[in-house]
Amino acid sequence: MESLVINLAAFALAIILVSFCQTAFNNLLQAHLSYHDLFRKGWNGYSFPIGLGLLILTGIFVSAAYPAFVMSAFKPIAVLKGKFKASGKGVLLRKGLVIAQFSITILLMIGSMVVYNQIRYMHHQELGMNIDHVLIVKPPILSNFDSSFITKEDAFKNELKKLPGVTGAATANRLPGNEMGRGFDAHRADDHSGTKYTIRNMGVDKDYVPLYGIKVLAGRTLDAGDYNADYNKLRNVLISEAAVKLLGFPSAAAAIGKGVVLFGKTWTLAGVIVDFHQKSFKYSMEPTMLLPFYGNYDWISVKINTTDITSTMKAVSAQYNAFFPGNLFDYFFLDNKYNEQYKDDQLFQNAFTIFAGLAIFIACLGLLGLSLFDTSQRIKEIGIRKVLGASVSSIVILLSTSFIRLVGLSFLIAAPISWFLMHHWLDNFAYRITLSPFIFLGAGALAVFIALGTISVQAIKAALSSPVRNLRVE
């Protein structure tokens, strides 16, 4: 009954804490979670309420039934004298719980470090293009695409370049971070083997490659003469390094001027560009072809170099409305949009960090309880050692050593498990960090530091206590 009351009180307190913390937690994870969802019937029935009930029953059994069964094996006189507390089973149970708590804590600490380092790694890698300070204006989809559209859009970009703070403008039917188009019939025009390849592609204007700083390895970039409103008159394209290898050209220079078939049409390779990360580092670099396309569904990229964003926006908006009347002017910054690809991983890191913090707090409570118990059991031993001349530091070391062993054992349990789990998580990324031993050693060292901080106060207090008083303890 006592255990039932304690567990139900803990459950009620948990519900209250969830109610107070729910808004902050949802804001952190950008979710819409509510504890009310636990008590609603889901697709698999009332699984949450049932699971919650089983959790409470398990807590009652573990905290009451098992100790009762163990104590019932002792003689009543031995139990009343507190012999169970000093028994091997009692000590083993307490130490086992502390080891389990710290094993989970170290596992979460290692996981948090790995996730943090992977996200940091992805954010600091070179993309093969520069997306900083790029403003994206949504396409003028209400404008008609006709023979005059290319001239109109080029004139619009030229006017933008004249604005203070604007250094360039370009258009494309895909943005960095978007999925590119895919062609399944790509092959060299001189290859009659029948082998066809899949190649990514997107339409860009002549200013796209210079605006994003994409390096040209061989040949040239696209120019005004490569564009035409008539699709049948389009000829020249650019391909990436990966596409050069895919199509079997010996080098980038050797590919210039050669023919490549895509969409049933033969294109001439005008230039070869470096591989660039169109999408996040979760994905491998894919062979890419840039086509000379203009369209009213093309996104407008504006490179800015100013701190006066408000005035620049007004000027860009005025030009947009003048050239594309009736279209809604809407914009966003590309780097923010591109980094949204890592949103789920960032939220995963936030959740990991929260649970690691909670695990550390709970583990510290368990270690503190065990240190209080161990100190109380060895109070006479401490008094005798002090009478025989033991220093305070030697007693603190004596009391701390056994707990550090528990943390070390926890590390030995948690390290291989965390390595397996995080190695499996990193398999989701085409470009990933190496699981360095320093991550594991750092987590282990931090766990030792936390353990020492938890038990040091009690150990020092016991070492400084009066030996006379300690020896009088019954």
ZAKOLMI-828095 format. One record per residue (C-alpha): residue in three letters; residue number from 1; z, x, y. Coordinates in nm, 4 decimals. Layout:
N
  resn  resi        up      east     north
   Ala   NUM         Z         X         Y
...
This chain:
474
  resn  resi        up      east     north
   Met     1    0.0000    0.0000    0.0000
   Glu     2    0.0824    0.2847    0.2381
   Ser     3   -0.2537    0.4480    0.1705
   Leu     4   -0.4301    0.1134    0.2188
   Val     5   -0.2685    0.0658    0.5611
   Ile     6   -0.3567    0.4220    0.6671
   Asn     7   -0.7207    0.3906    0.5583
   Leu     8   -0.7662    0.0516    0.7213
   Ala     9   -0.6079    0.1851    1.0411
   Ala    10   -0.8458    0.4824    1.0290
   Phe    11   -1.1395    0.2440    0.9818
   Ala    12   -1.0316    0.0340    1.2805
   Leu    13   -0.9873    0.3452    1.4932
   Ala    14   -1.3347    0.4656    1.3875
   Ile    15   -1.4902    0.1351    1.4984
   Ile    16   -1.3156    0.1652    1.8361
   Leu    17   -1.4327    0.5241    1.8810
   Val    18   -1.7881    0.4274    1.7883
   Ser    19   -1.7790    0.1490    2.0472
   Phe    20   -1.6718    0.3930    2.3200
   Cys    21   -1.9094    0.6722    2.2181
   Gln    22   -2.2138    0.4636    2.1187
   Thr    23   -2.3852    0.4707    2.4576
   Ala    24   -2.3443    0.8473    2.5016
   Phe    25   -2.4546    0.9092    2.1433
   Asn    26   -2.7644    0.6921    2.1845
   Asn    27   -2.8533    0.8684    2.5084
   Leu    28   -2.8200    1.2063    2.3409
   Leu    29   -3.0380    1.1108    2.0440
   Gln    30   -3.2583    0.8727    2.2462
   Ala    31   -3.1936    0.6029    1.9875
   His    32   -3.0798    0.2402    1.9883
   Leu    33   -2.8147    0.2499    1.7178
   Ser    34   -2.5288    0.0011    1.7017
   Tyr    35   -2.2371   -0.0367    1.4636
   His    36   -2.3279   -0.4064    1.4418
   Asp    37   -2.6283   -0.2985    1.2327
   Leu    38   -2.3897   -0.1896    0.9573
   Phe    39   -2.2882   -0.5485    0.8939
   Arg    40   -2.6327   -0.7048    0.8931
   Lys    41   -2.8323   -0.7777    0.5829
   Gly    42   -3.1072   -0.5204    0.5459
   Trp    43   -3.4161   -0.4997    0.3276
   Asn    44   -3.1994   -0.3919    0.0338
   Gly    45   -2.9200   -0.6428    0.0859
   Tyr    46   -2.5760   -0.5781    0.2297
   Ser    47   -2.5852   -0.2128    0.1310
   Phe    48   -2.4033   -0.0819    0.4386
   Pro    49   -2.0980   -0.3131    0.4147
   Ile    50   -2.0775   -0.2495    0.0411
   Gly    51   -2.1034    0.1262    0.0939
   Leu    52   -1.8392    0.1091    0.3638
   Gly    53   -1.6079   -0.0822    0.1356
   Leu    54   -1.6592    0.1703   -0.1433
   Leu    55   -1.5856    0.4510    0.1005
   Ile    56   -1.2526    0.2923    0.1963
   Leu    57   -1.1622    0.2331   -0.1672
   Thr    58   -1.2483    0.5921   -0.2493
   Gly    59   -1.0296    0.7119    0.0374
   Ile    60   -0.7420    0.5015   -0.0915
   Phe    61   -0.7818    0.6364   -0.4441
   Val    62   -0.8115    1.0008   -0.3421
   Ser    63   -0.5228    0.9888   -0.0941
   Ala    64   -0.2861    0.7838   -0.3079
   Ala    65   -0.3827    0.7247   -0.6695
   Tyr    66   -0.4675    1.0820   -0.7638
   Pro    67   -0.1476    1.2368   -0.6179
   Ala    68    0.0504    0.9582   -0.7824
   Phe    69   -0.1059    1.0349   -1.1209
   Val    70   -0.0346    1.4049   -1.0812
   Met    71    0.3251    1.3505   -0.9691
   Ser    72    0.3881    1.1078   -1.2554
   Ala    73    0.3294    1.3963   -1.4953
   Phe    74    0.6397    1.5717   -1.3580
   Lys    75    0.9954    1.4968   -1.4427
   Pro    76    1.1650    1.2733   -1.1803
   Ile    77    1.4229    1.5406   -1.0976
   Ala    78    1.1495    1.8030   -1.0423
   Val    79    0.9560    1.5697   -0.8149
   Leu    80    1.2639    1.4834   -0.6099
   Lys    81    1.3318    1.8563   -0.5645
   Gly    82    0.9835    1.9072   -0.4260
   Lys    83    0.8637    2.1193   -0.7177
   Phe    84    0.5151    1.9629   -0.6957
   Lys    85    0.4553    2.1227   -0.3577
   Ala    86    0.5090    2.4630   -0.5093
   Ser    87    0.3188    2.3911   -0.8301
   Gly    88   -0.0103    2.5508   -0.9130
   Lys    89   -0.1897    2.2146   -0.9155
   Gly    90   -0.0596    2.1210   -0.5705
   Val    91   -0.1556    2.4541   -0.4154
   Leu    92   -0.4957    2.4485   -0.5859
   Leu    93   -0.5677    2.0996   -0.4534
   Arg    94   -0.4794    2.1909   -0.0941
   Lys    95   -0.6782    2.5139   -0.1015
   Gly    96   -0.9696    2.3377   -0.2682
   Leu    97   -0.9840    2.0823    0.0131
   Val    98   -0.9781    2.3566    0.2780
   Ile    99   -1.2535    2.5480    0.0994
   Ala   100   -1.4656    2.2316    0.0797
   Gln   101   -1.4111    2.1596    0.4497
   Phe   102   -1.5041    2.5099    0.5589
   Ser   103   -1.8023    2.5225    0.3233
   Ile   104   -1.9453    2.2134    0.4916
   Thr   105   -1.8576    2.3576    0.8325
   Ile   106   -2.0330    2.6879    0.7663
   Leu   107   -2.3343    2.5073    0.6213
   Leu   108   -2.3684    2.2981    0.9372
   Met   109   -2.3173    2.6023    1.1588
   Ile   110   -2.5944    2.7913    0.9802
   Gly   111   -2.8181    2.4856    0.9979
   Ser   112   -2.7592    2.4504    1.3720
   Met   113   -2.8435    2.8162    1.4304
   Val   114   -3.1622    2.7966    1.2239
   Val   115   -3.2825    2.4805    1.3983
   Tyr   116   -3.2044    2.6279    1.7404
   Asn   117   -3.3884    2.9518    1.6645
   Gln   118   -3.6919    2.7688    1.5243
   Ile   119   -3.7225    2.5434    1.8295
   Arg   120   -3.6737    2.8402    2.0625
   Tyr   121   -3.9369    3.0338    1.8678
   Met   122   -4.1923    2.7545    1.9069
   His   123   -4.1246    2.7153    2.2787
   His   124   -4.1744    3.0863    2.3483
   Gln   125   -4.4929    3.1501    2.1498
   Glu   126   -4.8281    3.2021    2.3174
   Leu   127   -5.0536    2.8977    2.2849
   Gly   128   -5.3779    3.0781    2.3548
   Met   129   -5.4048    2.8717    2.6724
   Asn   130   -5.1952    2.8140    2.9842
   Ile   131   -5.0570    2.4612    3.0269
   Asp   132   -4.8107    2.5427    3.3063
   His   133   -4.8382    2.3547    3.6374
   Val   134   -5.1099    2.1234    3.5048
   Leu   135   -5.1091    1.7665    3.6298
   Ile   136   -5.2837    1.5123    3.4088
   Val   137   -5.4483    1.2103    3.5706
   Lys   138   -5.5392    0.9236    3.3402
   Pro   139   -5.9112    0.8497    3.2862
   Pro   140   -6.1083    0.6186    3.5195
   Ile   141   -6.1932    0.3858    3.2332
   Leu   142   -6.3097    0.1030    3.4627
   Ser   143   -6.5915    0.3175    3.6006
   Asn   144   -6.9338    0.2898    3.4386
   Phe   145   -7.0717    0.5881    3.2543
   Asp   146   -7.4301    0.6207    3.3723
   Ser   147   -7.6703    0.8930    3.4837
   Ser   148   -7.4749    0.9443    3.8066
   Phe   149   -7.1299    0.9775    3.6488
   Ile   150   -7.1494    1.3529    3.5849
   Thr   151   -7.2498    1.4175    3.9461
   Lys   152   -6.9703    1.1899    4.0705
   Glu   153   -6.7040    1.3553    3.8579
   Asp   154   -6.8153    1.7062    3.9572
   Ala   155   -6.8015    1.6025    4.3236
   Phe   156   -6.4521    1.4597    4.2664
   Lys   157   -6.3311    1.7878    4.1135
   Asn   158   -6.4826    1.9873    4.3992
   Glu   159   -6.2927    1.7751    4.6506
   Leu   160   -5.9711    1.8286    4.4569
   Lys   161   -6.0198    2.2063    4.4687
   Lys   162   -6.0292    2.1881    4.8476
   Leu   163   -5.6805    2.0365    4.8618
   Pro   164   -5.3866    2.2614    4.9554
   Gly   165   -5.1902    2.3510    4.6431
   Val   166   -5.4732    2.2625    4.3999
   Thr   167   -5.6350    2.5627    4.2307
   Gly   168   -5.8647    2.3889    3.9830
   Ala   169   -5.9657    2.0706    3.8024
   Ala   170   -6.1331    1.9909    3.4691
   Thr   171   -6.1920    1.7006    3.2316
   Ala   172   -6.1802    1.6584    2.8528
   Asn   173   -6.1625    1.3712    2.6067
   Arg   174   -5.8573    1.5274    2.4392
   Leu   175   -5.5411    1.6770    2.5864
   Pro   176   -5.3411    1.9705    2.4509
   Gly   177   -5.1019    1.8075    2.2078
   Asn   178   -5.3506    1.5330    2.1086
   Glu   179   -5.5295    1.5097    1.7762
   Met   180   -5.8860    1.6350    1.8129
   Gly   181   -6.1919    1.4725    1.6612
   Arg   182   -6.3080    1.5785    1.3174
   Gly   183   -6.6570    1.6405    1.1823
   Phe   184   -6.7126    1.6703    0.8078
   Asp   185   -7.0691    1.7990    0.7905
   Ala   186   -7.0412    2.1318    0.9739
   His   187   -7.2534    2.4186    0.8410
   Arg   188   -7.4764    2.6953    0.9628
   Ala   189   -7.8322    2.5925    1.0325
   Asp   190   -7.9589    2.8799    0.8164
   Asp   191   -7.7312    2.7890    0.5253
   His   192   -7.9186    2.5798    0.2712
   Ser   193   -7.6551    2.5939   -0.0021
   Gly   194   -7.5401    2.2424    0.0745
   Thr   195   -7.1827    2.3538    0.1486
   Lys   196   -7.0294    2.1609    0.4368
   Tyr   197   -6.7071    2.2192    0.6252
   Thr   198   -6.4607    2.0157    0.8283
   Ile   199   -6.4301    2.1252    1.1878
   Arg   200   -6.2233    1.9941    1.4779
   Asn   201   -6.4037    1.9106    1.7991
   Met   202   -6.3569    1.7697    2.1465
   Gly   203   -6.5693    1.7144    2.4544
   Val   204   -6.4932    1.9274    2.7602
   Asp   205   -6.6524    1.9921    3.0974
   Lys   206   -6.7652    2.3312    3.2299
   Asp   207   -6.4301    2.3949    3.4037
   Tyr   208   -6.2050    2.3314    3.1040
   Val   209   -6.2044    2.6824    2.9528
   Pro   210   -6.1447    2.8635    3.2870
   Leu   211   -5.8778    2.6137    3.3976
   Tyr   212   -5.6671    2.6606    3.0839
   Gly   213   -5.7244    3.0357    3.0755
   Ile   214   -5.8819    3.0297    2.7289
   Lys   215   -6.0267    3.3744    2.6640
   Val   216   -6.3974    3.4064    2.5785
   Leu   217   -6.4461    3.6673    2.3043
   Ala   218   -6.8245    3.6734    2.2970
   Gly   219   -7.1120    3.5076    2.4794
   Arg   220   -7.0287    3.2838    2.7732
   Thr   221   -6.8473    2.9669    2.8590
   Leu   222   -7.0264    2.6395    2.9297
   Asp   223   -7.2055    2.5942    3.2627
   Ala   224   -7.3646    2.3084    3.4559
   Gly   225   -7.6996    2.3512    3.2785
   Asp   226   -7.5396    2.2656    2.9412
   Tyr   227   -7.4618    1.9052    3.0436
   Asn   228   -7.6778    1.5979    3.0494
   Ala   229   -7.6171    1.2238    3.0396
   Asp   230   -7.8724    1.2062    2.7565
   Tyr   231   -7.6995    1.3085    2.4311
   Asn   232   -8.0278    1.4165    2.2735
   Lys   233   -8.0726    1.6856    2.5413
   Leu   234   -7.7377    1.8540    2.4724
   Arg   235   -7.7653    2.1889    2.2938
   Asn   236   -7.5056    2.4574    2.3670
   Val   237   -7.1476    2.4585    2.2345
   Leu   238   -6.8461    2.6875    2.1993
   Ile   239   -6.6579    2.7610    1.8770
   Ser   240   -6.3240    2.9252    1.8048
   Glu   241   -6.2433    3.2401    1.6068
   Ala   242   -6.1321    3.0307    1.3109
   Ala   243   -6.4667    2.8482    1.3148
   Val   244   -6.6521    3.1824    1.3124
   Lys   245   -6.4674    3.2781    0.9942
   Leu   246   -6.5095    2.9337    0.8394
   Leu   247   -6.8860    2.9353    0.8912
   Gly   248   -6.9199    3.2851    0.7528
   Phe   249   -7.0354    3.4797    1.0581
   Pro   250   -6.9512    3.8523    1.0308
   Ser   251   -6.8178    3.8669    1.3877
   Ala   252   -6.7910    3.6683    1.7094
   Ala   253   -7.0808    3.8602    1.8652
   Ala   254   -7.3010    3.7950    1.5612
   Ala   255   -7.2490    3.4181    1.5990
   Ile   256   -7.3938    3.4003    1.9528
   Gly   257   -7.7295    3.2232    1.9628
   Lys   258   -7.7046    3.0983    1.6044
   Gly   259   -7.7426    2.7350    1.5079
   Val   260   -7.4635    2.5142    1.3699
   Val   261   -7.5107    2.1610    1.2403
   Leu   262   -7.2481    1.8968    1.3292
   Phe   263   -7.2881    1.5175    1.3340
   Gly   264   -7.6379    1.5681    1.1955
   Lys   265   -7.7425    1.7566    1.5091
   Thr   266   -7.8169    2.1288    1.5416
   Trp   267   -7.6189    2.3034    1.8166
   Thr   268   -7.6642    2.6519    1.9605
   Leu   269   -7.3569    2.8732    1.9846
   Ala   270   -7.3268    2.9812    2.3484
   Gly   271   -6.9863    3.1467    2.3149
   Val   272   -6.6835    3.2172    2.0992
   Ile   273   -6.3315    3.1552    2.2319
   Val   274   -5.9912    3.2631    2.1040
   Asp   275   -5.7993    3.0310    1.8777
   Phe   276   -5.5604    2.8108    2.0740
   His   277   -5.2813    2.5799    1.9638
   Gln   278   -5.4088    2.2340    2.0406
   Lys   279   -5.1046    2.0937    1.8629
   Ser   280   -4.7516    2.2152    1.7965
   Phe   281   -4.6588    2.5097    1.5783
   Lys   282   -4.5956    2.2734    1.2918
   Tyr   283   -4.9691    2.2833    1.2310
   Ser   284   -5.1975    2.5682    1.1329
   Met   285   -5.4744    2.6881    1.3602
   Glu   286   -5.7866    2.4867    1.2851
   Pro   287   -6.1569    2.5733    1.3347
   Thr   288   -6.2659    2.4117    1.6613
   Met   289   -6.5886    2.3330    1.8449
   Leu   290   -6.6014    2.2451    2.2151
   Leu   291   -6.8871    2.0085    2.2992
   Pro   292   -7.0490    1.9617    2.6458
   Phe   293   -6.9422    1.6007    2.6991
   Tyr   294   -6.8516    1.4009    3.0085
   Gly   295   -6.7174    1.0456    2.9925
   Asn   296   -6.5194    0.7821    3.1754
   Tyr   297   -6.2501    0.8130    2.9077
   Asp   298   -6.1917    1.1813    2.9838
   Trp   299   -5.8501    1.2972    3.1018
   Ile   300   -5.8472    1.4834    3.4329
   Ser   301   -5.6516    1.8105    3.4428
   Val   302   -5.5461    1.9339    3.7866
   Lys   303   -5.3998    2.2831    3.8225
   Ile   304   -5.1509    2.2944    4.1070
   Asn   305   -4.9715    2.5795    4.2789
   Thr   306   -4.7271    2.4252    4.5213
   Thr   307   -4.3696    2.3021    4.5534
   Asp   308   -4.4739    2.0095    4.7725
   Ile   309   -4.5537    1.7802    4.4811
   Thr   310   -4.5268    1.4582    4.6844
   Ser   311   -4.7939    1.5549    4.9387
   Thr   312   -5.0206    1.6887    4.6638
   Met   313   -4.9898    1.3644    4.4682
   Lys   314   -5.0810    1.1592    4.7729
   Ala   315   -5.3876    1.3753    4.8403
   Val   316   -5.5039    1.3648    4.4756
   Ser   317   -5.4469    0.9886    4.4650
   Ala   318   -5.6534    0.9382    4.7799
   Gln   319   -5.9477    1.1283    4.6334
   Tyr   320   -5.9165    0.9465    4.3008
   Asn   321   -5.9208    0.6062    4.4674
   Ala   322   -6.2188    0.7082    4.6803
   Phe   323   -6.4322    0.8197    4.3846
   Phe   324   -6.3085    0.5686    4.1251
   Pro   325   -6.2123    0.2487    4.3096
   Gly   326   -6.0441   -0.0184    4.1021
   Asn   327   -5.8856    0.2300    3.8599
   Leu   328   -5.5093    0.2696    3.8479
   Phe   329   -5.3935    0.6162    3.9528
   Asp   330   -5.1379    0.7343    3.7003
   Tyr   331   -5.0313    1.0886    3.6134
   Phe   332   -4.7866    1.3110    3.4277
   Phe   333   -4.7240    1.6835    3.3800
   Leu   334   -4.8848    1.8366    3.0744
   Asp   335   -4.6055    2.0743    2.9720
   Asn   336   -4.3586    1.7839    2.9457
   Lys   337   -4.6060    1.5811    2.7419
   Tyr   338   -4.6920    1.8745    2.5159
   Asn   339   -4.3256    1.9496    2.4472
   Glu   340   -4.2712    1.5900    2.3330
   Gln   341   -4.4152    1.7079    2.0021
   Tyr   342   -4.0825    1.8835    1.9487
   Lys   343   -3.8776    1.5807    2.0487
   Asp   344   -3.7722    1.4885    1.6947
   Asp   345   -3.6758    1.8475    1.6178
   Gln   346   -3.4710    1.8671    1.9380
   Leu   347   -3.2901    1.5450    1.8504
   Phe   348   -3.2347    1.6823    1.5010
   Gln   349   -3.0740    1.9887    1.6575
   Asn   350   -2.8521    1.7708    1.8790
   Ala   351   -2.7319    1.5701    1.5803
   Phe   352   -2.6738    1.8880    1.3795
   Thr   353   -2.4682    2.0360    1.6630
   Ile   354   -2.2539    1.7220    1.6955
   Phe   355   -2.1772    1.7072    1.3244
   Ala   356   -2.1089    2.0808    1.3147
   Gly   357   -1.8565    2.0373    1.5969
   Leu   358   -1.6859    1.7501    1.4151
   Ala   359   -1.6803    1.9497    1.0916
   Ile   360   -1.5216    2.2460    1.2689
   Phe   361   -1.2535    2.0192    1.4169
   Ile   362   -1.1726    1.8599    1.0796
   Ala   363   -1.1718    2.1958    0.9008
   Cys   364   -0.9334    2.3339    1.1603
   Leu   365   -0.6977    2.0424    1.1039
   Gly   366   -0.6992    2.1092    0.7302
   Leu   367   -0.6431    2.4812    0.7793
   Leu   368   -0.3644    2.4174    1.0293
   Gly   369   -0.1895    2.1866    0.7827
   Leu   370   -0.2198    2.4419    0.5042
   Ser   371   -0.0915    2.7222    0.7291
   Leu   372    0.2123    2.5125    0.8285
   Phe   373    0.2865    2.4435    0.4631
   Asp   374    0.2363    2.8053    0.3567
   Thr   375    0.4569    2.9346    0.6372
   Ser   376    0.7344    2.6918    0.5500
   Gln   377    0.7208    2.8023    0.1848
   Arg   378    0.7434    3.1700    0.2777
   Ile   379    1.0048    3.1425    0.5524
   Lys   380    1.2680    3.3373    0.3538
   Glu   381    1.0152    3.6023    0.2554
   Ile   382    0.9334    3.6510    0.6241
   Gly   383    1.3053    3.6848    0.7063
   Ile   384    1.3587    3.9475    0.4356
   Arg   385    1.0529    4.1475    0.5472
   Lys   386    1.1763    4.1504    0.9082
   Val   387    1.5230    4.2646    0.7985
   Leu   388    1.3576    4.5491    0.6060
   Gly   389    1.1701    4.6554    0.9219
   Ala   390    0.8344    4.4798    0.8986
   Ser   391    0.6546    4.4528    1.2327
   Val   392    0.5256    4.1316    1.3847
   Ser   393    0.1644    4.2431    1.3425
   Ser   394    0.2107    4.3226    0.9721
   Ile   395    0.3595    3.9764    0.9100
   Val   396    0.0771    3.8069    1.1004
   Ile   397   -0.1760    4.0007    0.8926
   Leu   398    0.0118    3.9085    0.5745
   Leu   399    0.0042    3.5371    0.6577
   Ser   400   -0.3569    3.5443    0.7743
   Thr   401   -0.5093    3.7366    0.4829
   Ser   402   -0.4871    3.4551    0.2300
   Phe   403   -0.6577    3.2126    0.4681
   Ile   404   -0.9368    3.4578    0.5460
   Arg   405   -0.9985    3.4791    0.1705
   Leu   406   -1.0443    3.1011    0.1639
   Val   407   -1.2954    3.1219    0.4480
   Gly   408   -1.4761    3.4055    0.2677
   Leu   409   -1.4993    3.1971   -0.0480
   Ser   410   -1.6282    2.9050    0.1597
   Phe   411   -1.8983    3.1334    0.3012
   Leu   412   -2.0048    3.2433   -0.0470
   Ile   413   -2.0441    2.8764   -0.1425
   Ala   414   -2.2159    2.7618    0.1766
   Ala   415   -2.4580    3.0548    0.2294
   Pro   416   -2.6882    2.9984   -0.0722
   Ile   417   -2.6856    2.6211   -0.0263
   Ser   418   -2.7723    2.6469    0.3420
   Trp   419   -3.0443    2.9049    0.2668
   Phe   420   -3.2076    2.6669    0.0194
   Leu   421   -3.1862    2.3645    0.2515
   Met   422   -3.3062    2.5425    0.5664
   His   423   -3.5842    2.7233    0.3796
   His   424   -3.7047    2.3819    0.2643
   Trp   425   -3.6824    2.2472    0.6233
   Leu   426   -3.8791    2.5405    0.7614
   Asp   427   -4.1582    2.4655    0.5159
   Asn   428   -4.2532    2.1826    0.7552
   Phe   429   -4.3755    2.4413    1.0072
   Ala   430   -4.6942    2.6436    0.9789
   Tyr   431   -4.5395    2.9004    1.2158
   Arg   432   -4.1748    2.9651    1.1468
   Ile   433   -3.8930    3.2100    1.1866
   Thr   434   -3.7649    3.4326    0.9083
   Leu   435   -3.4231    3.3451    0.7741
   Ser   436   -3.2450    3.6545    0.8999
   Pro   437   -2.9203    3.7676    0.7321
   Phe   438   -2.7738    3.7954    1.0831
   Ile   439   -2.7805    3.4147    1.1129
   Phe   440   -2.5649    3.3805    0.8022
   Leu   441   -2.3363    3.6702    0.8932
   Gly   442   -2.3001    3.5304    1.2449
   Ala   443   -2.1959    3.1907    1.1097
   Gly   444   -1.9503    3.3587    0.8710
   Ala   445   -1.8016    3.5698    1.1490
   Leu   446   -1.7691    3.2640    1.3718
   Ala   447   -1.5930    3.0764    1.0903
   Val   448   -1.3464    3.3648    1.0485
   Phe   449   -1.2858    3.3703    1.4242
   Ile   450   -1.2204    2.9952    1.4269
   Ala   451   -0.9864    3.0263    1.1289
   Leu   452   -0.7916    3.3094    1.2917
   Gly   453   -0.7657    3.1129    1.6141
   Thr   454   -0.6324    2.8137    1.4218
   Ile   455   -0.3650    2.9928    1.2207
   Ser   456   -0.2723    3.2709    1.4645
   Val   457   -0.0349    3.0587    1.6732
   Gln   458    0.1632    2.9452    1.3688
   Ala   459    0.1580    3.2937    1.2146
   Ile   460    0.2829    3.4591    1.5350
   Lys   461    0.5494    3.1912    1.5763
   Ala   462    0.6745    3.2542    1.2227
   Ala   463    0.6678    3.6324    1.2708
   Leu   464    0.8720    3.6070    1.5923
   Ser   465    1.1324    3.3707    1.4468
   Ser   466    1.4910    3.4876    1.3860
   Pro   467    1.5337    3.6432    1.0367
   Val   468    1.8938    3.5199    1.0229
   Arg   469    1.7817    3.1619    1.0781
   Asn   470    1.5048    3.2033    0.8226
   Leu   471    1.7377    3.3310    0.5540
   Arg   472    1.9708    3.0304    0.6033
   Val   473    1.6909    2.7848    0.5254
   Glu   474    1.7511    2.5910    0.2055
